[in-house]
Amino acid sequence: MTNQAHSTTAPPGRRLTRLVRGMATSDGAGVELTRVIGSPELPMLDPFLMLDVFRSDNPDDYIAGFPPHPHRGFETVTYILNGRMRHKDNAGHEGVIEPGGVQWMTAGRGIVHSEMPEQQDGLLAGFQLWVNLPAAHKLDAPVYQEFPEAMIPAEQRDDGASLKVVAGRSSQGTQGPVHQPLTEPRYFDVTLPAGGRFAEALPAEHNAFVFVFEGELGLADMDDRPVTVGVDQLAILSRSEGRVQLQAGGQGARFLLISGQPLNEPVARGGPFVMNTEAEIRQAFADYRSGNF
């Protein structure tokens, strides 16, 4: 009788399934931005409804801001890299998001708010992500989770990688301040040195993406071929067990790694409202017009 070696196959890990480049557009009172999720190329990535990127040192591109406007049925996540943004709502809530800070607003049954740059010049840069809410919670009371940069934990890894954990828990145990059990989001801001590597496990059932905003990243596609992801490109990752493995190019890289539990529910959109049916959208407009927000 001979001994036979038993080998185990490692999970294939998260791979690139698609690359998406954003579409230049404007929103609010004429703010120039790039829409990466929520465009014709990528209408949504359940539970993520929209990802807007704003980055300009020309005040004409952003100074008009986003005057009062309503939301219902989802969450807005504003993460500021540079500059300051003042938000104010019809329930008396007001504050300023400063560099490195995040506001995670659950619009729920309805809120009217404004988002206005708190500066006259200089660089304004950041992201706004829209996260869907399940049908059973679309009419919950509005809630804010707001955290300055000092309250967002940073994690340093032995290979030189660093990350800020806005939401969820990293594989090394760093817990972000945002808590949202409905979609269990992971929201990481990762910085890699030149040639640096980064690996991270995400829940297998989550939809996930990487958005590069500095430098370049390399990762493997479904056929195990190397692919380079450049600035302002979004890489959709496969849903599978195992880790996503990324490597920075020669100039290093900075990127968002975001994942969330898909809701697998019908989606009806009507401007600033996201519900499950067209009838619910019509009701949202009626409620807004009658002052019931």
N, C-alpha and C positions, 0 to 999 in steps of 0.2 A: 504494500500500500504506500502511495506517495503522498506527501503533503502538498496541497495546492494553495497558492497565495490567493487570498480573497481581497479584491480591490473595491473601493467605493468610489463612485463618481461624484465629484463636487457639483453642487447646483450650478446651472449655467450662468446665473446672475442676470442682472438687468442689462439689456442691450438697447442700442438705438433702433427705433422703428421708423422714425420720420424726423426730418429737419424742417423747421418753419422759420421764415423770416417775416418780421412784422410789417405792417402797412402804415405809412404816414397818414395821419388824420388830425383833426382838431376837435375839441370838445369844450364844454362849459361856455365861456364867453370868448372862445377863440384860442384856447391853449393848444399849442402845437405839441403833439405827442406821437408815439408809435404804438399801435395796437397789435399785440402779438397773439393773444387769445381773444376771440370775439370778432375776428375778421372773417371774410369769406373763405380764406384758406383754412382756418381753424376756428369754427364757430364756438366750440366749447371742448373742454376735456374734463368730463364729469369727475368731481363736483365744481370744477373751476369754469366760470362763465366768461371771464374777461381778465386780461393782463395788459395794462397800459404802462408804458415807460415814458417818463418825461425827463429831459436832460437838455438844458439850454442856459447859456450865459447872456442871452439876448432878452431883456425884459419884455420886449414886444411879443415874445413867444408865450409869456406866462402871466404877465402882470394883471390881466383881466380876471384870471382865476376862474373859480366855479361858483357863481352867485347862487342864492338859495334855490334848491331843487329837491324833489322828493325821492324816496326809495321805499320799496316794500318787497319782502319775500326772500332776502338774501343778505350777505354780509359784504362790507367793503373793508379792505385791508390796505392801509396807506403806510408805506415804509419810506422814510426820507433819508437820503444819503447826503445831500447838500442843500442848504437853505432852510427856510422855516415856513410852515403852513399853518394858518389859523383856521380852526373849524368852529362853527357856531350853529346851534339848532333851535328849533321852535319850542323845545322843552326847557330852554334855559341853560343847556350844557355848552361850555366854551373852553377852548384851550389851544395851545400851540404845539405842533409836532416839530421838534428840532432835529438836527442831524443825528442819525443813528437811532431815532425813536420810531415807534410804531403805534398806530391806532387801529384796533380791530373792532369795527362797529357792526353790531347785529341790528339791521334795520327793522327786522321783524314786521309787525303789522303796519308800520309806517312812521316815517320821520322826514322832516324838511330841514336840510342843513346846507351850509355854505362852506367852501374850502378856498381860502384866499391866501396867496403868497404874502408873507410877513416881511417883505423886502422890496426895495426899489431897483436894485441892481445885483449883479453877482450871479453865481451858478445856482440854479435850482435843479435838483436831480432826485429821482426816486421812482417808486412803483405804486400802482394801485391794482390790487387783485380783487376780483369779485368771486365769492364762494357761495354756492347755492345752499339753501336750507331745505330740509325735508318737508313734505306737505304738512305733516303734523305740527310743525314748528314755524311755519311761515307767518303766522299771526301772533307770535309771541311778543311780549313787550320789548321795546328797543333796549339794547345794552351796549355800553362802551367798555372796552379793555384798552387802556392806554399806558404805555411804558416808555420812559426815556432810555437813552442808550445805556445809562448806568445800571439799569435793571434788566438788561438783556445779557445773559451770561455768555462769556466767550470761552472757547475750548482750544487749547493748544495741543497739537499732536507731535509725537516724537520726530516725524519726518518733515516737520516744518509747516504742515497744513494748520490753518486756524479757521474756526467757524464761530459765528454768532448764531445762537439758537433762539429764534423768535417764538416758535411753537413746536410742541412735541418734544420727544426725548431722543438724543443722539445714541448711537450704538455704544458710546463710551459713558453713557449715563448722565449727560448734561441735559437738564430739563429747562425748557423755555417757559416764559411767564404766561403766555397765552394758553387758555384752557378752552377747548371746544370739543366735547365728546361726540357731537352729532356727525362730524366728518373726520375727527381724529387727525387734523393736519400736522404735517411736518413742514417747517419753514426754516431753512438754513441759508445763511449768507457765508459763503466759503471763499477763502483766499489761499492760493497756492503759490509758492515760489517757482522760479524757472525750473521746469522739468519735474516739479513736485507731483506726487501721487496722492490720491484720495479714494478711499473705499468706504461705503456706507450701506448698511442693510436697511431696507424699507419693508413695511408690511406687504406681503405678496399680493394682497387683494387691492392695494392702492394703485390708482393712476398717479404717474409721477413724471416730472419734467425737469430739465436743466435749462436755465437761461443765462447765457454768458454776457457780461457787460464790461469786462476788461480782459484783454489777452485772448488766448486760444486754448481749447481743451481737446484732447483726443480720447476717443472711446471706441468700442467695437460695435459693429452692427450685427444683425441677426445671422449673417453668414461669417461672423468672426473677422470681418475686414475692418481695418482701422479707418476711422472717419474723424475729420477735424471740424470742430464747432467753433465758429468765429463770433466776434462781437455782434450783439443784437440778433443772434440766432437762438432758437428754442429747440431743444432736442427732446422729443417724446421718448420715454423709456418703456420697454416691454413690461408686462405684468408677469412676474415670475419670482420664484424664491432666489435667494442669493443676494450678493452685493452688487451695487453699481460701482464700477472701477473707472476712474478718470485720471488723466495725466495732463498737466499744464504744458504749454509750449515754451519756447525759449524766453519769452518775456513774462512768464508767470500767467496767472489767470485769477479772475474773481467772478463768481457766479452764484445764482440762486439755485438751490435744490429744494423742490417743493413736491409734496405728495399729499393725497387725501383719499378718503373712503368714498367711492362713487355711490350715488344715491339710486341710480337706475330708475328714475321717475320721469314722467313726461315734463317737458319744459315749455312754457309759454312766455314769451317776452313782449313787453310793451314799453319801449323806452327805458325809464328808470325803474320799472317794475318787472319782477320775474316770479311767475306763479306756475301752476300746473295746467290750467285750462284758459282758453280765451275768455270765458265768462268771468273768471277771477280777475283777469286783466281789466276787463270793462268795469268790474266793481271797484278795482283799485283807482281807476281814473275818476269814477263817480265819487268815491270817498274823498279823494284829494280835492276835487272841485267844490265839494260841499263843506270842506274844512274839517273833515273827520280824521286828520292825521295828527 
